[in-house]
Amino acid sequence: MSEKRKRVLLLLKDGAKEMEDILKTLCTTRQALLPQIKILEKHFLVSHYEDTYELTSIGKILIDDAAPLLNTLEILDLDVDYWGTHNLDFIPVHLLKRISELQKCEIIKTSNADLYDLNKTVMKSSFMSNSHRTLCTFYHPNFPEFFSGLMQNNANVYFVTTPEVFDKFKKQHIENFENLLKNKLFHFYVCSVKMNFLAMVYNDYHLFLRPLKNNGEVDSSYVLCSNPDSLEWGKDLFKHYMKKSIPITEI
């Protein structure tokens, strides 16, 4: 199937469209598109009356089944090398099947010098959010200051981490940890299952993902999303791990 025919079918999935609207959306000309639409009509996938086009019953069946696959392929095509070289086993099956929701996401590659820096884009949007949620397998010395700043803005902070990071909090940063726990806006959890990734952050505006490479190594690249579907996906991923975690209210 040509790219143009695929795009026409996906566009008509939401209902009948006039030719001018189709041409405008696809940024093409009538002369270039009509031969492709005629092929779709020949195979009984599209019909038209006057200058309005719509899916046939067969077309609707086809695109209903094909759309999730096409959307998933679009996500993977964004950077197939990245997705292929990074471990996605931390994503539960039901969310892996919904990975097409991570549309319009960016895969950003930075220098190794920035590997453990807190992401400035996410930090900025968190200060504009009502809540900030983190799944994290490492400790950053700026966490206490950052979380305190968010709570001064009346944002709820949810932090889910590993038993190892919890131990580090208790042994090396106990005063900061105690101060955080005193604040009712701070919610701390220790996950009871292995979190096989570096970090995931979700707020009102962004989803940030930093998976590990297939060989377990950490690299400086990460996924950054901001569309509503990806935020909902991130919300469900966070819930998955929080359900497997134990709340910590005191040391």
N, C-alpha and C positions, 0 to 999 in steps of 0.2 A: 504494500500500500504506500502510495506517495505521501509525503509530509502534508501536502495541501489537502488531499482527500481525508487524511486522518484528522486534520484540524477542522475541516467542515463538519465531519461526523460529531466531533466533541462539542463544537459550537451549537449544533442543532439538538444536542442532548437536552438542553434546557428549554426547547420549544421552537416553533416555527420562526423563521427570520426572513425579512425582506432582503433581496439581493444587495441593495445598497449598504445595509447594515453588515452583511457578511463581508463585502469587499472592504469596508472601513475597518472592521475588526481584524481581518487577516492582512491588511495593508497590501492588497493586490488589485489587479484590474479585471474587468469582466472578461476581456479577451483571454487572459491567462487562466481564469478559473473555470469558465464554462466547459471546456473539454473534460476537466476533472469531475465536475458535477454530472456530466452526461454519462461518465463511466459508473458513477454511483447509482444513477437512475437505471442504467442498463442492468445492473446487478440487484435491482429492486430494494436498494437501501435508502434512497431518497426519492421523494416525489415533489412536484411543484404545481401550483395553480397561479396563473398570471406571473407575478415576479416574487412570489413567496415560496420558500423551500422548507420542507420538514422531513423528518425521518419516517420511513414506513414502519410497519409492525416488525418486519425482519430487521430493519436498521436499529430499532429500539432495543431489540433482544441482543443484537451484536454489540452495540456500544455499551449497554448496561454491564455486560460481561467483560468487555475489553477495556473500559475506561480505567478501572483500578490498576490493571496491568500496565497500560500506557502511562499512567501517572507515575507508577513505580519506576518504570524505565526512564522516565524524564528525570526523576530524582537521581538515579544512579548515573545517568549520562552526564550530570553536572560535573562529576569527577569520579569516573569509575575506578581509577587507580586508588583514590583515597578510600572509597568504601571497600574496595577489594583487599586493601592492605591493613585495614583496621578491624579489630575484634568487636563484633556487634552482638556477641552472646549475652551481654548484660541486658539486652532489650527482650522483654518477655514476648512470647510468640504472638499474642493478640495485638501487641503494639508493633511488632515487626511487620505484620500483615498490613498495618496502617501507615507504614513508613512513607507512603505517597503523600501524606499530609504535610511532610516537611518540604513543601514547595516554596520556591523563591528564597531558599536558604543560601547562605554563602559559606564556602569552605575557605577559611582564611589561614594563610601560612605566614608565620612570623619567625624571627630568629630565635635560636636556642637561648639567647640571653634573656628573652622575655618569657621563657617557659613557665615559670611559677609566679609571674606577675598577675595580680588581680586585673581582670579585663576592664578597661576604662569605660567602654561603651555600656557594659552591663552595670557597672558601678553607678554610672550617671543615671541610667534609667531606673535603677533600684531606689534612688533617692526621690524619684517621682512616683513610686509605686506604693500601693497599700500593703504589699507583702513582698517578701524576698525569701525564696526557698532554695536550699543548696543540698545537693548530695555530693559528698567530697571524701576522698580517701587520703588526703594529706592535710597537714596543719600549716597555716600561713601566719606569721607573726602579726600581720595587720588585721587579722580576723576580729579581735576584740574591739579595736578602734572603729573598724568599718561597721560592725554590728551595732555598736553603741550609737554611732551616728544615725543609722537607719531608725533605731528605736526612738531617738530624739525627734524624729519626724513622724512618730506614731505609726511606724510600719511594723507589722508582725514579721518576725524573723524565725524561720524554721531551718534547722541545721541537722542533717542526718549524716553520720559518719561511722567509722569503723571502731572496733574495740581498741585498736592500736592508737588511733588518734585520741580517743577518750583517755587512755592511760597517759598520753603526753600532756593533755590538758591538766590532768590531776597532778602529775609529777613536776612539770616545769612551768605551768602557767596557772596554778591553782587560784591565785588571788583574782586574776582577770576572769577566770571561769566562774568563781563564786559571785562576782559582781554581775556577770551576765545572767546567771540563774536567778538572781533576786528580782530581775525585771520580768513582769508578767507578759511582756511582748516577745520574750525570747523562749523558743521551744526547741529543746535539745533532745536528739534521739540517737541511740546506738543500734545499728543494723545487725540483725542476727544472721544474715546471709552474706556471702561474699559479694562485694561490689567490684566487679572486674572492669573498672574504668577509672579515669583520673577525677573527673568532676562533671557535674551537671548543675546548671543554675537556671531558675525559672522565676521571672517576675511579671509585672503587668504588661511589659513591652517586649521582652526578649526571652528566647530560649538559647542557652549556651551549652554545647556538648563537647567534651574532650575525651574521646575513647582512646584506649591503648592500641598499639599496633598488634598485629597477629602474633608476633614473637614476644609480646609482653613489654616491649620498650615504650617509653614515653616520647612523644615528639611535640613540636611547638604548634602544630596545626589544630584547628578547632572548627566547629560548625556553629554558625550564628543565624538564628531565625527570628522573624518578627511578625509573620502573618498570623491571623487568628487561629487557623487550623493547627499550625505548629505549636502555638501556645497551649491549645487544648491537649495536644499530644504530649507535650512536656508535663502538663498538669497530671495526666494519667500515669506517666512514668514515675513522677515523684510519689504519687499515691501508692503505686505498686511497692516501692521500697519502704515507705513510711509504715505500711501495714505489716511489714516484716521487721519492724524496729521497736525498741523498748524506750519509752520516755524516761528521761533523767531529770529529776526535779531538785535533787540535792546530792552532795558528795558523801 
